[in-house]
Amino acid sequence: MSMSASWIGSGLPAIRRGGQDYFLLSHEDELYLVANSCPHRGGPLKFGFVNASGQIVCPLHGGAFAISQLIARPSTIRLREGPAGSVE
């Protein structure tokens, strides 16, 4: 994994929306908001890593998922300008 190409915001506070936890992912100069749950076993993806093929690797079982598969639908979360804080 090249840290200049990709990073996972594992040290950042959880982003919670609609009962689901999300995390920030930077990959190939794009920033993504990704659900923090492995689609296979439910593991916390934010503690995984991005491999050389650009896939997120689950820390629970080692399964790798294409980033495009995890963010297939358009965002419905609107960004607001203002001081940083928790998202309810």
C-alpha positions as CSV (number, residue, x, y, z in Angstrom):
1,M,0.0,0.0,0.0
2,S,1.3,3.4,-0.9
3,M,0.4,5.9,1.8
4,S,0.6,8.7,-0.7
5,A,-2.0,7.0,-2.9
6,S,-4.4,5.7,-0.2
7,W,-5.3,6.0,3.4
8,I,-8.1,5.0,5.7
9,G,-9.2,7.3,8.4
10,S,-9.0,4.7,11.2
11,G,-7.9,7.2,13.7
12,L,-10.8,9.6,13.1
13,P,-14.0,9.6,15.0
14,A,-16.8,7.4,13.6
15,I,-19.3,9.0,11.3
16,R,-22.8,7.7,12.1
17,R,-25.8,8.3,9.9
18,G,-29.1,6.4,9.8
19,G,-27.9,3.8,12.3
20,Q,-24.8,3.0,10.1
21,D,-21.2,3.7,10.8
22,Y,-19.0,5.2,8.1
23,F,-15.3,6.1,7.7
24,L,-13.3,8.3,5.3
25,L,-11.1,6.7,2.6
26,S,-8.8,8.5,0.3
27,H,-7.8,6.6,-2.8
28,E,-6.3,7.9,-6.1
29,D,-7.0,11.6,-5.3
30,E,-10.6,10.9,-4.4
31,L,-12.3,11.0,-1.0
32,Y,-15.0,8.5,-0.2
33,L,-17.4,7.9,2.7
34,V,-17.6,4.1,3.1
35,A,-19.8,1.9,5.3
36,N,-17.7,0.5,8.1
37,S,-19.0,-3.0,7.8
38,C,-17.6,-5.8,5.7
39,P,-20.4,-7.0,3.3
40,H,-19.3,-10.6,3.9
41,R,-18.7,-11.0,7.7
42,G,-19.5,-7.6,9.1
43,G,-16.0,-6.8,10.2
44,P,-14.9,-3.2,10.7
45,L,-13.4,-2.2,7.4
46,K,-11.8,1.0,8.7
47,F,-9.2,-1.1,10.5
48,G,-8.2,-2.8,7.2
49,F,-6.0,-1.5,4.5
50,V,-6.0,-0.8,0.8
51,N,-3.9,-3.4,-1.1
52,A,-1.8,-2.8,-4.3
53,S,-4.9,-3.6,-6.5
54,G,-6.9,-0.8,-4.8
55,Q,-9.1,-3.1,-2.8
56,I,-10.1,-2.7,0.9
57,V,-8.9,-5.7,2.8
58,C,-11.1,-6.8,5.8
59,P,-9.1,-7.2,9.0
60,L,-11.4,-9.9,10.2
61,H,-11.0,-12.5,7.5
62,G,-8.7,-11.0,4.8
63,G,-11.4,-10.7,2.1
64,A,-10.7,-7.9,-0.4
65,F,-13.4,-5.7,-1.9
66,A,-13.2,-3.3,-4.8
67,I,-13.8,0.3,-3.5
68,S,-16.3,0.8,-6.4
69,Q,-18.4,-2.1,-5.0
70,L,-18.6,-0.5,-1.6
71,I,-19.6,2.9,-2.8
72,A,-21.9,1.9,-5.7
73,R,-24.7,4.3,-4.9
74,P,-24.6,8.1,-4.9
75,S,-24.3,9.8,-1.6
76,T,-27.5,11.1,0.0
77,I,-25.6,12.9,2.8
78,R,-25.4,16.6,2.2
79,L,-22.3,18.5,3.4
80,R,-22.8,21.6,5.5
81,E,-20.3,24.3,6.2
82,G,-19.6,25.0,9.8
83,P,-17.6,23.9,12.8
84,A,-16.5,20.3,13.1
85,G,-18.5,18.1,15.4
86,S,-20.4,14.8,15.5
87,V,-22.9,13.8,12.9
88,E,-26.2,12.7,14.3
